Amino acid sequence: MEGIFTANNVWMMICTALVFFMHTGFAFLEIGLTRQKNTINILFKNIFIITVGLLLYYIGGFNLMYPGFEEGSAGFIDFAGFGISAPENGMTTEYADGGYTWWTDFLFQGMFAATAATIVSGAVAERMKIGPFMIFTIIYVGLVYPITGSWKWGGGFLDQMGFYDFAGSTLVHSVGGWAALVAVWLLGPRIGKFKNGKPQAIPGHNIPLATAGVLILWLGWFGFNGGSVLSADPELTSLTLVTTCLSAAAGGVVAALVSFLKYKNLDLTMFLNGILGGLVGITAGADVMTPESAIIIGAIAGTLIVFAVAFVDAIKLDDPVGAIAVHLICGIWGTLAVGIFSTNPEHTFLIQLKGVACYAAFCLVSSFLIIYTLKKIVGIRVSEKEELEGLDVHEHGMDAYPDFRLNEH
């Protein structure tokens, strides 16, 4: 038993490292799809999110997300206290059915916590002030994410209702996606994005880096979904990784194909976002899907990406990296797909829909209150001069590529 316990814990620590590595992928993707004059700004935000996110999760996030709801409670919000102190059985096989130790549990979940704000970082790129973004991150990662996470993963009211989200299509991706939607709406589009009501392409400065970012994220998803098995169970872990990869592949291929049919060109960025859409889509039910279902889920996610990106442009919202299409739209789809394709008959479409609605309501209201308040008190958008000359120089006094400076206006 001790040998199995050790193997489980080692696997969970490897998965923790893979999810941590995803932050490199997010950073590469975001800077690759945006202009070079804002590179330092995006990297600073990504580093801030993971460092402060872990500290916030230690201070109170972990115990807010896993408060140990008492029997008969509403299961909406509770708090087990500040800091983390391991219970008596925290380092033994009695904890988490021998899947991992208390410390591994904290670190693995802490890596997830920071991801929600990283999603927002890409959506608001190139025009949001760094200070208000940092304040938003602290509140959203410190309070909103753990509270909503407790509803399912912490044994709250949605868990009691039968709602299912294996690794976070809704709990992580849509939670970030709803906030991204609100932030983009309140910020307004970048200068030059819309001319005479028509969207204009603002090319990213390093597509090879964006491609590397997506491949790193795909690798990281082996830990994101594989670790969500919460042990090294051979059958369930291998099935999860197979469904994850098949959905990603289907999402990429179908997005590229649909994009070609719609726009008559082979768009690499659409291919990349299709892969991410497939990954987000399978995340809610990777452990309860057949390989065939995973391919269908990924294919539909890839199709949704193409039309969602066009729709976001059509309603005059400016999302430089496609975060709303990838994380929100495909997150919703993946969560609902559990009610359609799950091999567990207890998972129903109606309950999944109720769960999506609960997260939508809470995240829309909370993110609006945070960002709108910041907008009124301190302002959330940089000046026109700062935006045109780049946030790196004005917000950070640095240049990511001092030897290759281009005049980008």
C-alpha positions in Angstrom: 0.0 0.0 0.0 2.9 2.4 0.8 4.4 1.8 -2.6 1.1 2.6 -4.3 0.7 5.7 -2.2 4.1 6.9 -3.1 3.5 6.3 -6.8 0.2 8.2 -6.6 1.9 11.1 -4.9 4.8 11.2 -7.3 2.4 11.2 -10.3 0.4 14.1 -8.7 3.6 16.1 -8.2 4.6 15.6 -11.8 1.1 16.8 -12.8 1.5 19.8 -10.6 4.8 20.6 -12.4 3.0 20.2 -15.8 0.2 22.6 -14.8 2.9 25.1 -13.6 4.6 24.8 -16.9 1.3 25.8 -18.6 2.0 29.4 -17.4 4.9 29.4 -19.8 2.6 28.4 -22.5 0.1 31.1 -21.7 2.8 33.7 -21.7 4.2 32.6 -25.0 0.8 32.4 -26.6 -0.2 35.9 -25.4 3.0 37.7 -26.4 3.1 35.9 -29.7 -0.4 37.0 -30.7 0.2 40.6 -29.7 2.6 43.4 -30.7 6.2 43.5 -29.5 5.7 46.9 -27.8 3.6 45.2 -25.1 5.6 42.1 -24.4 7.1 43.1 -21.0 3.6 44.1 -19.9 2.1 40.7 -20.7 5.0 38.8 -19.1 4.8 40.9 -16.0 1.1 40.1 -15.6 1.7 36.4 -16.1 4.5 36.3 -13.5 2.4 38.4 -11.1 -0.6 36.0 -11.5 1.3 32.8 -10.6 3.3 34.3 -7.7 0.5 36.3 -6.0 -2.0 33.5 -6.9 -0.1 30.9 -4.9 0.3 33.3 -1.9 -3.4 34.1 -2.0 -4.3 30.4 -2.2 -2.1 29.8 0.9 -3.6 32.8 2.9 -7.2 31.8 2.4 -8.1 30.5 -1.0 -7.5 26.8 -0.3 -9.7 26.9 2.8 -12.3 28.9 1.1 -12.5 26.4 -1.8 -12.4 23.3 0.5 -14.1 24.6 3.7 -15.6 21.2 4.6 -19.3 22.1 4.3 -21.3 20.7 7.2 -24.1 18.4 6.4 -27.3 20.3 5.9 -25.5 23.6 5.0 -26.5 25.6 1.9 -23.2 24.7 0.4 -22.7 28.2 -1.1 -19.9 29.7 1.0 -17.9 28.7 4.0 -14.3 29.2 5.3 -12.0 26.9 7.2 -9.6 29.5 8.4 -6.5 31.4 7.3 -3.3 29.6 6.3 -2.9 25.8 5.8 -2.0 23.3 8.5 -2.1 19.6 7.6 -4.6 17.4 9.4 -3.3 14.4 11.4 -3.9 12.1 8.4 -2.6 14.6 5.8 0.6 12.7 5.0 -0.9 9.1 5.2 -2.8 6.8 3.0 -6.0 7.7 4.9 -6.0 11.1 3.2 -7.7 11.4 -0.2 -8.0 7.6 -0.5 -4.2 7.3 -0.7 -4.1 9.5 -3.8 -1.7 12.1 -2.5 -0.7 14.1 0.6 -2.2 17.3 1.9 0.7 19.3 0.7 0.5 17.9 -2.8 -3.2 18.6 -2.8 -2.6 22.3 -1.9 0.0 22.8 -4.5 -1.9 21.0 -7.3 -5.0 23.0 -6.7 -3.0 26.2 -6.3 -1.7 25.9 -9.8 -5.3 25.8 -11.1 -6.3 28.9 -9.2 -3.9 31.2 -11.0 -5.1 30.0 -14.5 -8.5 31.9 -14.3 -6.8 35.3 -14.1 -4.3 34.3 -16.9 -7.3 33.9 -19.2 -8.3 37.5 -18.6 -4.7 38.7 -19.1 -4.8 37.8 -22.8 -8.2 39.2 -23.4 -7.3 42.7 -22.1 -3.9 42.8 -23.6 -2.4 46.0 -25.0 -4.7 48.6 -23.4 -5.4 47.8 -19.7 -3.5 49.6 -16.9 -1.2 47.3 -15.0 -2.3 48.6 -11.5 -6.1 47.9 -11.9 -5.3 44.5 -13.5 -3.3 43.5 -10.4 -6.1 44.6 -8.1 -8.6 42.7 -10.1 -6.3 39.6 -10.0 -6.0 39.7 -6.3 -9.8 39.9 -5.7 -10.7 37.4 -8.5 -8.1 34.8 -7.6 -8.3 35.4 -3.9 -12.1 35.4 -3.5 -14.2 34.7 -6.6 -12.4 31.6 -7.9 -12.3 29.8 -4.5 -15.9 30.5 -3.7 -17.1 29.2 -7.1 -14.7 26.3 -6.9 -16.2 25.2 -3.6 -19.6 24.8 -5.2 -18.5 21.7 -7.0 -15.0 20.6 -6.0 -15.4 21.6 -2.4 -18.7 19.6 -2.0 -21.0 22.6 -2.3 -24.5 22.9 -3.6 -23.8 22.1 -7.2 -21.9 18.9 -6.2 -24.9 17.9 -4.1 -27.1 18.6 -7.1 -25.1 16.2 -9.3 -23.3 18.8 -11.5 -20.1 17.4 -13.0 -16.9 19.2 -14.1 -13.9 16.8 -14.0 -11.1 19.3 -14.5 -12.6 22.7 -15.0 -14.2 23.5 -18.3 -16.5 25.7 -16.2 -14.7 25.9 -12.8 -11.5 27.2 -14.3 -12.0 28.2 -18.0 -15.5 29.7 -18.0 -14.8 31.4 -14.7 -11.9 33.2 -16.4 -13.9 33.5 -19.6 -16.9 35.4 -18.1 -14.5 37.9 -16.5 -12.7 38.3 -19.8 -16.0 39.1 -21.5 -16.8 41.8 -19.0 -13.3 43.2 -19.0 -13.2 43.5 -22.8 -16.6 45.1 -22.9 -15.8 47.7 -20.2 -12.3 48.4 -21.7 -13.4 48.9 -25.3 -11.3 47.9 -28.4 -7.7 48.8 -29.2 -7.1 51.8 -31.3 -7.3 50.8 -35.0 -9.2 47.5 -34.3 -12.4 48.7 -35.9 -12.6 51.1 -38.9 -16.0 52.1 -40.3 -17.5 49.4 -38.1 -15.4 46.7 -39.7 -12.8 44.7 -37.7 -9.2 45.1 -38.8 -6.5 42.5 -38.3 -3.8 43.5 -35.8 -1.2 40.8 -36.4 0.8 39.3 -33.5 4.6 39.9 -33.6 5.8 36.3 -33.1 3.6 33.5 -34.4 6.4 30.8 -33.9 6.3 31.8 -30.2 2.5 31.5 -30.1 2.8 28.1 -31.7 5.3 27.0 -29.1 2.9 28.3 -26.4 0.0 26.1 -27.7 2.2 23.0 -27.8 3.4 23.7 -24.2 -0.2 24.1 -23.1 -1.2 20.8 -24.8 1.7 19.2 -22.9 0.6 20.9 -19.7 -2.9 19.5 -20.2 -1.5 16.0 -19.5 -1.1 17.3 -15.9 -4.3 19.4 -15.9 -6.6 16.5 -16.9 -4.3 13.6 -16.0 -3.8 14.9 -12.5 -7.5 15.5 -12.0 -7.9 11.7 -11.7 -6.4 12.5 -8.3 -4.2 9.3 -8.3 -2.1 7.3 -10.7 -4.9 4.9 -11.4 -3.6 3.2 -14.6 -6.9 2.7 -16.5 -8.5 6.1 -15.7 -5.4 8.1 -16.2 -4.6 6.6 -19.6 -8.2 7.0 -20.8 -8.2 10.6 -19.7 -5.0 11.3 -21.6 -6.3 9.6 -24.7 -9.6 11.5 -24.7 -7.7 14.8 -24.0 -5.4 14.3 -27.0 -8.0 13.1 -29.4 -10.2 16.1 -28.6 -7.3 18.5 -29.1 -6.4 17.0 -32.4 -10.0 17.0 -33.7 -10.4 20.6 -32.5 -7.4 21.8 -34.4 -8.1 20.0 -37.6 -11.7 21.0 -37.8 -11.0 24.6 -36.9 -8.4 24.8 -39.7 -10.8 23.1 -42.1 -13.9 25.3 -41.2 -11.7 28.4 -41.3 -10.4 27.5 -44.8 -14.0 26.9 -46.1 -15.1 30.2 -44.6 -12.2 32.5 -45.4 -10.4 30.6 -48.1 -7.0 30.6 -46.4 -5.1 28.2 -44.1 -5.0 30.3 -40.9 -2.4 29.0 -38.4 -3.8 31.0 -35.5 -7.2 29.5 -36.0 -5.6 26.0 -36.1 -3.9 26.8 -32.8 -7.0 28.1 -31.1 -8.9 25.1 -32.4 -6.5 22.9 -30.5 -7.0 24.9 -27.4 -10.8 24.8 -27.9 -10.7 21.0 -28.1 -8.6 20.9 -24.9 -11.0 23.2 -23.0 -14.0 21.3 -24.4 -12.9 17.8 -23.2 -11.8 19.1 -19.8 -15.2 18.8 -18.1 -15.7 15.1 -18.9 -12.3 13.6 -20.0 -12.7 10.7 -17.6 -16.3 9.8 -18.7 -16.0 9.9 -22.4 -15.2 7.3 -25.1 -12.5 8.1 -27.6 -15.2 8.6 -30.3 -17.1 11.0 -28.1 -13.9 12.9 -27.4 -13.3 13.4 -31.2 -16.9 14.7 -31.7 -16.6 17.1 -28.7 -13.3 18.4 -30.1 -14.7 18.7 -33.6 -17.6 20.7 -32.4 -15.3 22.9 -30.3 -13.1 23.5 -33.3 -16.2 24.6 -35.3 -17.4 26.8 -32.5 -14.0 28.6 -32.3 -14.2 29.9 -35.9 -17.7 31.2 -35.6 -17.2 32.5 -32.0 -14.1 34.6 -33.0 -16.2 36.1 -35.9 -19.1 36.8 -33.6 -16.9 38.5 -31.0 -15.6 40.8 -33.8 -19.2 41.3 -35.1 -20.4 42.7 -31.7 -17.4 45.1 -31.6 -15.5 43.3 -28.8 -11.7 43.2 -29.1 -10.1 40.0 -27.8 -6.5 39.9 -29.1 -5.9 36.2 -28.3 -9.3 34.7 -28.7 -9.7 34.0 -25.0 -13.5 34.4 -25.0 -14.0 32.0 -27.9 -11.6 29.4 -26.5 -12.2 29.5 -22.7 -15.8 30.7 -22.4 -17.6 29.4 -25.4 -15.7 26.0 -25.5 -15.9 25.8 -21.7 -19.7 26.1 -21.8 -19.8 23.6 -24.7 -17.6 21.1 -22.8 -19.6 21.3 -19.7 -22.9 20.7 -21.5 -21.3 17.9 -23.5 -21.0 15.9 -20.3 -24.8 15.8 -20.2 -24.9 14.5 -23.8 -21.9 12.1 -24.1 -21.0 11.0 -20.6 -20.8 7.2 -20.0 -22.3 7.9 -16.5 -26.1 7.9 -16.8 -26.4 10.1 -13.7 -24.9 13.1 -15.7 -27.8 15.0 -17.2 -27.9 17.9 -19.6 -30.4 19.9 -17.4 -28.2 19.8 -14.4 -25.1 20.7 -16.4 -27.1 23.7 -17.8 -28.1 24.8 -14.3 -24.4 24.7 -13.3 -23.3 26.8 -16.2 -26.1 29.3 -15.4 -25.0 29.6 -11.8 -21.4 30.3 -12.7 -22.4 32.7 -15.4 -24.6 34.8 -13.0 -22.0 34.9 -10.2 -19.0 35.6 -12.4 -20.7 38.2 -14.6 -21.9 40.1 -11.5 -18.7 39.8 -9.5 -16.3 40.7 -12.3 -18.5 43.6 -13.4 -18.6 45.0 -9.8 -14.8 44.7 -9.5 -13.8 46.1 -12.9 -16.5 48.8 -13.1 -15.6 50.1 -9.6 -11.9 50.2 -10.7 -12.9 52.0 -13.9 -14.8 54.7 -11.9 -12.2 55.2 -9.2 -8.8 54.9 -10.9 -9.6 54.2 -14.6 -8.7 50.9 -16.3 -7.4 52.0 -19.7 -4.1 53.6 -20.6 -4.0 56.9 -22.5 -4.0 57.0 -26.3 -0.3 58.0 -26.3 0.7 55.1 -24.0 -1.3 52.7 -26.1 0.3 53.9 -29.4 3.8 53.9 -28.0 3.4 50.7 -26.1 2.8 49.7 -22.5 6.3 48.4 -22.0 7.9 51.8 -22.2 5.2 53.6 -20.2 4.2 51.1 -17.6 7.6 49.4 -17.1 10.3 51.6 -18.5 11.7 48.6 -20.4 11.8 47.1 -23.9 11.6 43.4 -24.6 13.7 43.6 -27.7 15.9 46.7 -27.4 18.1 45.7 -30.3 15.1 45.2 -32.6 12.9 48.1 -31.9 10.3 48.8 -34.6 8.2 51.9 -34.9 4.8 50.4 -34.2 1.9 52.8 -34.2 
